[in-house]
Amino acid sequence: MEYILLHLPQALVVLGLILLAIEVLVLGFSTFVLFFVGLGTIITGILMALGVMPATMLNALLATAIISTIVALISWQPMKRLQNKGEVHQVSNGMIGEQFTLSEDLLVGKTINHRYSGIDWKVKANEPLSAGTEVKIKAMQVGLLTVEPVI
């Protein structure tokens, strides 16, 4: 313990780096608490090493708490947007491009039922299609096929 107190600025920087590594590598940047505390600890260690504040345990705890809070208040919203940013993309599978014949008229904004591959699907289109039209699957969602006429 005496060794750590003699080298408190360096110990704080190392502890901050360990907290950042745990946050990013183990938790996958899912919580920001260890990130903010790690940054606060690193900044406190650097300030103590530069002689801006005395290297005491009380100063280390207070400065880490204050700096972590300031960092959290400043960067909470940008970090939250970063975490919630997701990509939406259509997954390609073997059904996209498959063709079948409509058994009834399909109007825009309406759906019809079609049994395909042993499952009853809702079918929709972006243009009106009459019964007997050969269509191909353009996109799919859970229980819903979007089709277009085969040209």
C-alpha positions as CSV (number, residue, x, y, z in Angstrom):
1,M,0.0,0.0,0.0
2,E,2.9,2.3,0.8
3,Y,4.3,1.7,-2.7
4,I,1.0,2.7,-4.3
5,L,0.8,5.9,-2.2
6,L,4.4,6.8,-3.2
7,H,3.5,6.4,-6.8
8,L,-0.1,7.5,-6.7
9,P,-0.2,9.4,-10.0
10,Q,1.2,6.4,-12.0
11,A,-1.1,4.0,-10.1
12,L,-4.1,6.2,-11.0
13,V,-3.2,6.2,-14.7
14,V,-2.8,2.4,-14.7
15,L,-6.0,1.9,-12.9
16,G,-7.8,4.2,-15.3
17,L,-6.4,2.2,-18.3
18,I,-7.5,-1.0,-16.7
19,L,-11.1,0.4,-16.2
20,L,-11.2,1.5,-19.8
21,A,-10.0,-1.9,-21.0
22,I,-12.6,-3.7,-19.0
23,E,-15.3,-1.4,-20.3
24,V,-14.3,-1.8,-24.0
25,L,-13.0,-5.3,-24.2
26,V,-15.1,-7.2,-21.6
27,L,-18.4,-5.2,-21.5
28,G,-18.3,-4.2,-25.2
29,F,-18.9,-0.5,-24.4
30,S,-22.4,-1.3,-23.2
31,T,-22.2,0.7,-20.0
32,F,-20.5,4.1,-19.7
33,V,-19.8,4.1,-16.0
34,L,-16.4,2.4,-16.1
35,F,-15.5,4.6,-19.1
36,F,-16.3,7.8,-17.3
37,V,-14.5,6.7,-14.1
38,G,-11.5,5.4,-16.1
39,L,-11.2,8.8,-17.9
40,G,-11.6,10.6,-14.5
41,T,-8.9,8.5,-13.0
42,I,-6.5,9.0,-15.8
43,I,-7.0,12.7,-15.9
44,T,-6.5,12.9,-12.1
45,G,-3.3,10.9,-12.3
46,I,-2.0,13.2,-15.0
47,L,-2.9,16.3,-13.0
48,M,-1.1,14.9,-10.0
49,A,2.0,14.0,-12.0
50,L,2.1,17.5,-13.4
51,G,2.0,18.9,-9.8
52,V,-1.4,20.7,-10.3
53,M,-2.7,19.0,-7.1
54,P,-1.0,17.2,-4.2
55,A,-0.8,13.5,-4.6
56,T,-3.0,12.4,-1.6
57,M,-5.6,9.7,-1.5
58,L,-8.3,12.2,-0.5
59,N,-7.5,14.5,-3.5
60,A,-7.4,11.4,-5.8
61,L,-10.9,10.3,-4.7
62,L,-12.4,13.8,-4.9
63,A,-10.8,14.8,-8.2
64,T,-11.8,11.5,-9.8
65,A,-15.4,11.9,-8.7
66,I,-15.6,15.5,-9.9
67,I,-13.8,14.9,-13.2
68,S,-15.8,11.7,-13.9
69,T,-19.0,13.6,-13.3
70,I,-18.0,16.5,-15.6
71,V,-16.9,14.1,-18.3
72,A,-20.2,12.2,-18.0
73,L,-22.3,15.4,-18.2
74,I,-20.4,16.6,-21.2
75,S,-20.4,13.4,-23.2
76,W,-23.5,11.5,-22.1
77,Q,-25.7,12.5,-25.1
78,P,-23.0,11.9,-27.8
79,M,-22.1,8.5,-26.3
80,K,-25.8,7.5,-26.1
81,R,-26.3,8.4,-29.8
82,L,-23.2,6.4,-30.6
83,Q,-24.5,3.4,-28.7
84,N,-28.0,3.5,-30.2
85,K,-26.8,3.9,-33.8
86,G,-27.9,0.8,-35.7
87,E,-27.9,-0.2,-39.3
88,V,-31.1,-1.6,-40.9
89,H,-30.5,-3.7,-43.9
90,Q,-32.4,-6.3,-45.8
91,V,-31.1,-9.8,-45.2
92,S,-30.9,-11.8,-48.4
93,N,-32.1,-15.3,-48.3
94,G,-33.2,-18.0,-50.7
95,M,-36.8,-16.7,-51.0
96,I,-35.9,-13.3,-52.5
97,G,-36.4,-13.6,-56.3
98,E,-38.7,-16.6,-56.1
99,Q,-41.7,-16.4,-58.4
100,F,-45.3,-17.5,-58.0
101,T,-48.7,-16.7,-59.5
102,L,-51.3,-14.5,-57.6
103,S,-54.5,-16.3,-56.9
104,E,-56.6,-13.1,-56.4
105,D,-56.4,-9.4,-57.1
106,L,-53.8,-7.4,-55.0
107,L,-54.5,-3.7,-54.4
108,V,-52.1,-1.1,-53.1
109,G,-52.4,-0.8,-49.3
110,K,-54.1,-4.2,-49.1
111,T,-52.7,-7.7,-48.5
112,I,-53.8,-11.1,-49.6
113,N,-52.9,-14.5,-48.2
114,H,-50.7,-16.9,-50.1
115,R,-49.4,-20.3,-48.9
116,Y,-45.8,-20.6,-49.8
117,S,-43.3,-23.2,-48.6
118,G,-45.8,-24.5,-46.1
119,I,-46.4,-21.1,-44.5
120,D,-49.4,-18.8,-44.9
121,W,-47.9,-15.4,-45.9
122,K,-49.4,-12.0,-46.2
123,V,-48.6,-10.6,-49.7
124,K,-48.4,-6.9,-50.6
125,A,-47.3,-4.9,-53.6
126,N,-46.5,-1.2,-54.4
127,E,-48.8,-1.3,-57.5
128,P,-52.2,-3.0,-58.2
129,L,-51.9,-6.5,-59.6
130,S,-54.6,-8.7,-61.0
131,A,-55.2,-12.4,-60.3
132,G,-53.0,-14.7,-62.5
133,T,-50.1,-12.2,-62.6
134,E,-46.7,-13.9,-62.3
135,V,-44.8,-12.1,-59.4
136,K,-41.5,-12.4,-57.7
137,I,-40.6,-11.8,-54.1
138,K,-38.8,-8.4,-53.8
139,A,-38.5,-8.2,-50.0
140,M,-39.7,-10.0,-46.9
141,Q,-40.4,-9.3,-43.3
142,V,-41.9,-11.5,-40.6
143,G,-45.0,-13.0,-42.2
144,L,-45.1,-10.5,-45.0
145,L,-43.9,-10.8,-48.6
146,T,-43.5,-7.7,-50.8
147,V,-43.8,-8.7,-54.5
148,E,-43.5,-7.1,-57.9
149,P,-44.6,-8.3,-61.3
150,V,-42.2,-10.4,-63.4
151,I,-41.3,-8.5,-66.5
